[in-house]
Structures are given as C-alpha cells and as structure tokens.
Amino acid sequence: MDKTDHVLNFIMGLRPSDLPARVVHQAKRCFLDAMGAMIAGTQTPVARLMAGFAAANFAGDDCTIILDGRRASPVGAALANGYAANALDLDDGFRLVKGHPGACTLPVLMAAGEIAKRSLAGGEFLTALVIGYEVSIRAGLIRHALSTTVHASGSWGAIGGAALSGRLLDLGRRELREALGVAEHHAPISNVMKALDKPCNGKDSVGWGAMVGISSALMAREGFTGVNPFFEESPDPSWVEELGNEYFFLNLYFKPYSACRWAQPAIMGALRLFIDYELTVESIASIAIRTFKAAAALCNTHPADTEEAQYNMAYPVAAALVDGEVGPCQVQPPRIFDRAILSLADKVRVEVKEEFENAFPRKTIAEVTIVTRDGRKLESGPVEPKWEPPLLPSDEELEQKFLGLVTPVLGEQKCRRLVKLAWGLDQIESAKEIMDACLNNCTEPAVALARPG
C-alpha cells in the first residue's frame, strides 16, 4: 500500500463512531472558533469586495455567500467565504505549518455541505471537518519539508479542501485520488513572506485555496485528472501512516488577537508590563521588541488598511496598550488612523534575537522592554503567545470570544443559537440545521462592528 492509499482510506473510511471523544470535542471547538472568525470577517472591506466579485463572476444558485445573502456557485461561495474566514486573522493555526487550517476547511465544508446529494447528519458534517483539518495539516508539513519557502495556507489547505469535498460528494477512489492531485497542482504556491513585505488583500491565500479545494473535487468528478499526490514524498512516513490514529489538530493554537500570530508574543509581553506596572500610555518613552526573524519582518509603518494593520508589529502592540485589546475594531478604519495609537507605535523598535530565531517555528517567542519617561527599564522576559499548546483556551473562553465577535453582527439570539448548535454538532439529525443557522441570517442587514465601550 502506498502512502496515498493511506490517505484515501482515511478520507473514505473514517466514520463518526471512529472518532475519540477528545477529537469530537476539539472539532466542535474548531467549528465554533472558525465560524466566529468568518462571520466577523464578513464585515471587512476585503470580504465585501470578494462577495461582490464571486457573485458577479461565479454565478450560480447552489450556495450562499455568508451574511451577504447572494447566491453563487460552490466555487464562488468557497472563494468569498474563504476570504471572510481569514480576513481578521483571528482563525486557528498549527505551529509547524505556519498557517491556518480552519480558515481553509470551514468555507469548503459549508459549500460542499450545501451541494451534497445525500442528507448529512451532524456527525458526518463533523467527520468531514476533521478530515479537512487532518489532511490539510499533513499536506502543509510535506509542502514545507519539500521547500524552504514559507508557503501560504492556501497552498496546502487546498488539498484538505479537496479531501473533505471528495468525501461529502461521494467521489470514488480513483476520482478522489485525482482530486488530491488536481488540488496539489493548482493550489496557490504563494510565498507568505512577500505578503509581509507588502501587505495585501491576498494575505495567506486562504480564499483561493478554498476555491481550488472544492473545484478539484468537482473537476475530478467530471473526469479531470491530476498529478500523483505528493504524499509519497513525505520525509516522515508517520505523517501519513498515522492518519486516523494520531490527530494533529488536537495541537492547534487559537488566537485572542486580530493580528499576525508572529506579533502576538510581543502584544502579550507589552500588555503584561503595562498592567503589572500600572503604566499609562503617556508614561511610555520607548518600546523595544526582540523576536525571531519572520516576526521582525512585519512592517512597522502606519497602516493604510486592515491588512497593513494585521501584518504589523508596532501597530497592534500600540493598539493593545491604548485600547486594551486588538479586535476587529482595532484593525479597521477609522481606528487604524487614531493619533494616540500611531504616536505610540512610533516609539516601537524591533530587533532579532538569535535564541528566539533558533526556536522558530517550534516556538514563537518575543521579549519586550518598556522604558518609561521617569527612567525605569521594565523587562517582560521571554513570552509566548496566549492560547498556545498546551495552555489552550477553555470552552468558556472560546465561547466568549465567539460571542464578542458575532453578537455585534447577528445579535445575541442568533449568536447563542449558533453556540448551541456548535456544542451539539455530533447530535444534529441534519447538517441543514447548521447551514440554515449560519447562512439564513443574511436576511437581516449586517451592522458595522463598533468600537467596544
């Protein structure tokens, strides 16, 4: 049996009853967190732009562009919803693939779920979610092992999207193999470091990867052929052969802040000093950050848009100290132009520390020094991001994050219904109940996310 056969067996053979309780519980957590990021993300400029683009250029009536309300083809819906899922950079990640499996998985799952010919129970919907995560992460490990490029999430998330789409669309074994090869060949091979040099709407190529994922399954169903999937090239056979035995997505990190994960240790360190020493913004003379090279490559200029605010080191650190948080409000206009935040950001300096560089990507570490106007030099010591394995958020913390993101968009009643559905995902008789709760909310106009009081 070759390694691709292991992958095919996992995709086609995994049953809801095969999933250990801890895996089922993690899948519910992931669904809740990714859905919150996507719903809140619909309020960003890039999500609105791509909703219009998808509706105009990928016409269809099969699938829904979430909250926007317009219908599109499965390809168009996955594209638009994929951009929304990653728009706020609040979605989960896996350390060793340097990216975001959840944002690549959920938009494809929703589109494939809408066009599946059979009725999907909640357990099958949840199982497809697990398949998307697990295949995506394996593909990301292989993609990075075969190249020194820091590949954007869409470059490997597309393969996980093809896997879960193939499962829900009941592809045969040969078709599914072709779908994985089509996704590998057509995925956006993007160097994410270029998006740090010039932050842009493309970000982590999540939307494009989601589009490729579901397209690949649909194309293979029609007879389109692809390359031999690269699972045979895996330098570590266990990455593939342990599918179904070892669940990598149990070691995801979650994100409390709407900013690049690489900036979040510095946010944590700065906030800790600010609170512990009861500082004020006016008392700060300078902020020094020492971190690893990739984080130091984040820009420090005043942001002109949401992407520049997220792929930044100085701005989110300053926003955290001024506002006490870095959420959707802080990375969107008009807040990104606030003079108090920008003035504090101008006091931030960043340098590389070799010790932290040597620990990357296994760990993402920073240390912060704040010098006060009265001459005190305050040191944070080495800091890792919040909600990093093994110190993961509780269910209550993830639920509070979801409520904080989604209530301003949908209102409390609809928001709490989604929470209830997420925690009971495996018990729902039909996944249509999930789809209706997520998608039919768009009959009401979305409201802008206001700055927290």
URLINHU-V536399 format. One record per pair of residues at least 12 apart in sequence whose C-alpha atoms are under 8 Angstrom apart, sorted by the first residue. I is the first residue (numbers start at 1). J is the second residue. Records with the same first field share a line. If there is no record, write none. Layout:
I = J / J
//
This chain:
2 = 232
3 = 231 / 232 / 237 / 240 / 241
4 = 177 / 229 / 231 / 232
6 = 240 / 241 / 243
7 = 135 / 240 / 241 / 243
8 = 173 / 176 / 177
10 = 131 / 243 / 244
11 = 131 / 163 / 164 / 167
12 = 167 / 173
14 = 127 / 244
15 = 124 / 127
16 = 123 / 124 / 126 / 127
19 = 127
23 = 247 / 250
24 = 126 / 426
26 = 249 / 250
27 = 126 / 129 / 130
28 = 126 / 422 / 423 / 424 / 425
29 = 395 / 398 / 422 / 423
30 = 92 / 102
31 = 106 / 422
32 = 398 / 399 / 402 / 419 / 422
33 = 91 / 92 / 398 / 399 / 401 / 402
34 = 85 / 91 / 92 / 102 / 103 / 106
35 = 85 / 106
36 = 401 / 402 / 403 / 405 / 406
37 = 84 / 85 / 86 / 88 / 89 / 90 / 91 / 402 / 405
38 = 81 / 82 / 84 / 85 / 86 / 87 / 103
39 = 66 / 67 / 84 / 85 / 405 / 406 / 409
40 = 84 / 88 / 328 / 405 / 406 / 409
41 = 84 / 85 / 86 / 87 / 88
42 = 66 / 67 / 68 / 81 / 84 / 85 / 87
43 = 446 / 447 / 448 / 449
44 = 84 / 87 / 88 / 306 / 332
46 = 83 / 84 / 87 / 201
47 = 80 / 81 / 83 / 84 / 87
48 = 68
50 = 79 / 80 / 83
51 = 65 / 68 / 80 / 81
53 = 80
54 = 72 / 76 / 77 / 79 / 80
55 = 70 / 71 / 72 / 76
57 = 76
58 = 72 / 73 / 75 / 76
59 = 71 / 72 / 73 / 76
60 = 72 / 73 / 74
61 = 73
62 = 74 / 114 / 115
63 = 77 / 111 / 114 / 115
64 = 77 / 111 / 439
65 = 77 / 80 / 81 / 439
66 = 81 / 438 / 439 / 442
67 = 439 / 440 / 441 / 442 / 443 / 445 / 446
68 = 442
69 = 439 / 440 / 442 / 443
74 = 111 / 112 / 115 / 214
75 = 111 / 211 / 212 / 214 / 215
76 = 211
77 = 107 / 111
78 = 107 / 108 / 110 / 111 / 207 / 210 / 211 / 214
79 = 107 / 207 / 208 / 209 / 210 / 211
80 = 207
81 = 107 / 207
82 = 103 / 104 / 106 / 107 / 108 / 206 / 207 / 208 / 210 / 211
83 = 206 / 207 / 208
84 = 207
85 = 103 / 104 / 107
86 = 103 / 204 / 206 / 207
88 = 258 / 259 / 310 / 328 / 331
89 = 258 / 259 / 260 / 310
90 = 254 / 255 / 256 / 257 / 258 / 259
91 = 103 / 254 / 255
92 = 252 / 253 / 254 / 255
93 = 252 / 253 / 254
94 = 137 / 249 / 251 / 252 / 253
95 = 252 / 253 / 361 / 362 / 363
96 = 141 / 361 / 362
97 = 137 / 140 / 141 / 144
98 = 150 / 151 / 153 / 361
99 = 152 / 153 / 204
100 = 153
101 = 132 / 133 / 136 / 137 / 153 / 157
102 = 133
103 = 206
104 = 153 / 154 / 157 / 158 / 160 / 161 / 206 / 207 / 209 / 210
105 = 129 / 132 / 133 / 157 / 160 / 161 / 210
106 = 129
107 = 210
108 = 161 / 164 / 165 / 210 / 211 / 213 / 214
109 = 125 / 128 / 129 / 161 / 164 / 165
110 = 435
112 = 165 / 168 / 169 / 214
113 = 125 / 168 / 431
114 = 432 / 435
115 = 169
116 = 168 / 169
117 = 169
119 = 430 / 431
120 = 429 / 430 / 431 / 432
121 = 426 / 428 / 429 / 430 / 431
122 = 425 / 426 / 427 / 428 / 429 / 430 / 431
123 = 425 / 426 / 427 / 428
124 = 426
125 = 431
126 = 425 / 426
128 = 164 / 167 / 168
129 = 164
131 = 160 / 163 / 164
132 = 160 / 161 / 163 / 164
133 = 160 / 249
134 = 160 / 243 / 247 / 248 / 249
135 = 159 / 160 / 163
136 = 156 / 157 / 158 / 159 / 160 / 161
137 = 156 / 157 / 160 / 248 / 249
138 = 239 / 240
139 = 156 / 157 / 159 / 160 / 231
140 = 153 / 155 / 156 / 157
142 = 230 / 231 / 233 / 234 / 235
143 = 156
145 = 234 / 235
149 = 191
150 = 191 / 192 / 193
151 = 189 / 190 / 191 / 192
152 = 188 / 189 / 190 / 191 / 192 / 204 / 205 / 206
153 = 204 / 205 / 206 / 209
154 = 187 / 188 / 189 / 190 / 204 / 205 / 206 / 207 / 208 / 209 / 210
155 = 184 / 187 / 188 / 189 / 190 / 205 / 209
156 = 184 / 187 / 209
157 = 206 / 209 / 210 / 213
158 = 183 / 184 / 187 / 209 / 210 / 211 / 212 / 213 / 214
159 = 180 / 183 / 184 / 187 / 213
160 = 213
161 = 209 / 210 / 212 / 213 / 214
162 = 179 / 180 / 183 / 212 / 213 / 214 / 215 / 216 / 217
163 = 176 / 179 / 180 / 213 / 217
165 = 213 / 214 / 217
166 = 179 / 217
169 = 217
171 = 217 / 221
175 = 217 / 220 / 221 / 223
176 = 217 / 220
177 = 228 / 229
178 = 220 / 224 / 225 / 226 / 227 / 228
179 = 216 / 217 / 219 / 220 / 225 / 226
180 = 216 / 217 / 226 / 229
181 = 225 / 226 / 227 / 228 / 229 / 230
182 = 216 / 220 / 225 / 226 / 227
183 = 212 / 213 / 216 / 226
184 = 227 / 229 / 230
185 = 226 / 227
186 = 212
187 = 208 / 209 / 212 / 213
188 = 205 / 208 / 209
190 = 204 / 205
192 = 204
193 = 294
196 = 297 / 298 / 299 / 311
197 = 297 / 298 / 299
199 = 307 / 308 / 311
200 = 307 / 308
201 = 307
203 = 307
251 = 389 / 390
252 = 388 / 389
253 = 387 / 388 / 389 / 392
254 = 387 / 388 / 392 / 393
255 = 386 / 387
256 = 386 / 387 / 401
257 = 325 / 326 / 327
258 = 310 / 326 / 327 / 328 / 331
259 = 309 / 310 / 311 / 312 / 316 / 326
260 = 310 / 311 / 312
261 = 385
262 = 294 / 295 / 364
263 = 295 / 298 / 312 / 313 / 316 / 317
264 = 384 / 385 / 386
265 = 364 / 365 / 366 / 367 / 383 / 384 / 385 / 386
266 = 289 / 313 / 317 / 365 / 366 / 367 / 368 / 383
267 = 316 / 317 / 320
268 = 383 / 384 / 385 / 386
269 = 366 / 367 / 368 / 380 / 381 / 383
270 = 317 / 321 / 368 / 369 / 370 / 380
271 = 320 / 321 / 324
272 = 380
273 = 370 / 378 / 379 / 380
274 = 321
281 = 321 / 322 / 344
283 = 372 / 373 / 374
284 = 370 / 371 / 372 / 373
285 = 347 / 370 / 371 / 372 / 373
286 = 347 / 348 / 349 / 370 / 371 / 372
287 = 347 / 348 / 349 / 368 / 369 / 370 / 371
288 = 348 / 349 / 350 / 351 / 368 / 369 / 370
289 = 348 / 349 / 350 / 351 / 366 / 367 / 368 / 369
290 = 350 / 351 / 352 / 353 / 366 / 367 / 368
291 = 350 / 351 / 352 / 353 / 356 / 357 / 365 / 366 / 367
292 = 352 / 353 / 354 / 356 / 357 / 358 / 360 / 364 / 365 / 366
293 = 352 / 357
295 = 313
296 = 313 / 350 / 351 / 352
298 = 311 / 312 / 313
299 = 311 / 312 / 313 / 314
300 = 312 / 313 / 314 / 315 / 345
301 = 314 / 315
302 = 315 / 337 / 342 / 345
303 = 315 / 336 / 337
304 = 336 / 337
305 = 331 / 332 / 333 / 336
306 = 331 / 332 / 333 / 336
307 = 331
309 = 331 / 332 / 336
310 = 331
314 = 345 / 346 / 348 / 349
315 = 341 / 342 / 345
316 = 330
317 = 345
318 = 341 / 342 / 344 / 345
319 = 341
322 = 340 / 341
328 = 405 / 449
329 = 449 / 450 / 451 / 452
330 = 451
363 = 384
364 = 384 / 385
365 = 382 / 383 / 384 / 385
366 = 382 / 383 / 384
367 = 379 / 380 / 381 / 382 / 383
368 = 380 / 381 / 382
399 = 419
403 = 415 / 416
408 = 447 / 448 / 449 / 450
409 = 446 / 447 / 448 / 449
410 = 441 / 446 / 447
414 = 437 / 441
417 = 437
418 = 434 / 437 / 438
421 = 434
//
